[in-house]
């Protein structure tokens, strides 16, 4: 398994993500889903290839090293969905909200979630 090494960066962190974890997280994403606030669809990441995955692995490891996530990385869109189309559409209780996150943040969450 290829381990992405951050030898050029001064860090005390022992935790780092390997390229295989990022590739696995990317391939877990589903095709045809609605895009997040950044407007980039899942297909861009899924078909982006190993070069994109390598850059994402580098960025994810830098997030760990610097303990920093950019604000726009965490942007999302909240969309109201009607629970019952035959019900009262003016009733606020007839709606539920879903949040559309950026796919890169979903991939990052998947990689972090795979660390145990």
C-alpha positions in Angstrom: 0.0 0.0 0.0 1.4 3.4 -1.0 1.7 5.7 2.0 1.8 9.4 1.2 4.7 10.8 3.1 4.9 14.5 4.2 8.6 14.6 4.7 9.0 18.2 3.4 6.6 19.5 6.0 7.5 20.1 9.6 4.9 18.1 11.6 4.6 16.1 14.8 1.5 14.4 13.4 1.7 10.6 13.2 -1.7 10.3 11.4 -1.7 10.6 7.7 -3.9 9.3 4.9 -2.6 7.0 2.2 -3.5 7.2 -1.5 -5.4 3.9 -1.4 -7.8 5.3 1.3 -8.5 8.3 -0.8 -9.1 6.2 -3.9 -11.4 3.9 -2.0 -13.4 6.9 -0.7 -13.7 8.3 -4.2 -15.0 5.0 -5.6 -17.6 4.8 -2.8 -19.3 8.0 -4.1 -22.4 7.4 -6.3 -23.0 8.7 -9.8 -25.8 11.1 -10.7 -26.2 12.8 -7.3 -26.9 16.5 -7.0 -23.9 18.7 -6.7 -23.1 20.8 -3.6 -22.5 24.6 -3.3 -19.2 24.3 -5.4 -21.2 23.0 -8.4 -18.8 20.1 -9.0 -20.5 16.8 -9.7 -19.4 13.4 -8.3 -18.5 12.3 -11.8 -15.6 14.8 -11.9 -14.0 13.1 -8.9 -14.9 9.5 -9.8 -13.4 9.8 -13.3 -10.6 12.2 -12.3 -8.0 9.5 -12.1 -5.0 8.8 -9.9 -3.5 12.2 -10.4 -6.5 13.9 -8.9 -6.6 11.4 -6.1 -2.9 12.0 -5.4 -3.5 15.8 -5.1 -6.5 15.2 -2.9 -4.5 13.0 -0.6 -1.9 15.7 -0.3 -4.5 18.3 0.5 -6.2 16.1 3.1 -2.9 15.4 4.8 -2.2 19.2 4.9 -5.6 19.6 6.5 -4.4 17.3 9.3 -0.9 18.9 9.6 -2.2 22.4 9.8 -5.5 21.6 11.6 -7.3 23.8 9.2 -10.3 23.5 6.8 -11.1 26.4 4.5 -14.6 27.9 5.0 -15.8 27.2 1.5 -14.7 23.5 2.0 -17.6 23.2 4.5 -20.2 25.1 2.4 -23.5 23.3 1.8 -26.9 24.0 0.3 -30.1 23.3 2.3 -33.0 22.2 0.1 -36.6 21.9 1.4 -38.5 18.7 0.3 -42.2 18.2 0.5 -43.2 15.3 2.7 -46.7 14.9 1.3 -47.5 16.4 -2.1 -51.2 15.9 -1.4 -51.0 17.8 1.9 -51.0 21.6 2.6 -48.0 23.1 0.7 -48.2 26.2 2.9 -47.7 24.2 6.1 -44.1 24.4 7.3 -44.5 21.0 9.0 -45.1 19.4 5.5 -41.4 19.9 4.6 -38.1 18.4 5.6 -34.7 19.7 4.8 -31.8 17.9 3.1 -28.3 19.3 3.0 -26.2 19.0 -0.2 -22.5 19.0 0.7 -19.5 19.4 -1.6 -18.3 16.1 -2.9 -14.7 16.8 -1.8 -15.9 17.2 1.8 -17.9 13.9 1.5 -14.7 12.2 0.3 -12.8 13.7 3.1 -15.4 12.6 5.7 -15.2 9.1 4.2 -11.4 9.0 4.5 -11.6 10.3 8.1 -14.3 7.8 8.9 -12.2 4.9 7.6 -9.5 5.7 10.2 -10.0 3.6 13.3 
